[in-house]
């Protein structure tokens, strides 16, 4: 039995992942979010904890006894505080495996005009998420950072992976693809340890995502 806690459990990718976790009898799921009532429909499928992901003490209590922490957190003003709190709480609880959702462009790895558009559109969002990723990378945790391209709601699983230092040229990937990769990591926790992985749908090159044009 794998014990997994989802931080930011109301997020769109998180909820897609949670459906996969709920269907797996070998996974015990805990959901952590600011407003527990948002996921009250899942109270029979998972343990639900209301809390603030910038609060180290609340995280420490929630993470205790877990095997894997999947962090689907966000917010330009809070992501760095959240990263620090997650690392500290995991260290205190001696929980090592972290799956961390980041964003595209934190290493200036997006090529060409798409890269220019991505940087202009996301602005300070990239800067703050890069700082948060650096905190994760500098930790002693067994982390996987995930950097999805621009996400769609397409009902498909179609993605390719790239490692840190490799250019990203494809403009989109489905949320379902990201969720599927997260689930794969949970089921295979030794995969892609200490890696920062870009996720992109092949053959979607362009100056910007098609749906954004």
Secondary structure by P-SEA (a helix, b strand, c coil): cbbbbbcccccaaaaaaaaaaaacccbbbbbbcccccccccccccbbbbbcccccaaaaaaaaccccbbbbbccccccaaaaaaaaaaaaaaacccbbbbbbbcccccccccaaaaaaaaaacaaaaaaaaaaaaaaacccbbbbbbbccccccccccccccccccccccccccaaaaaaaaaaaaaccccccccbbbbbbcccccccccccc
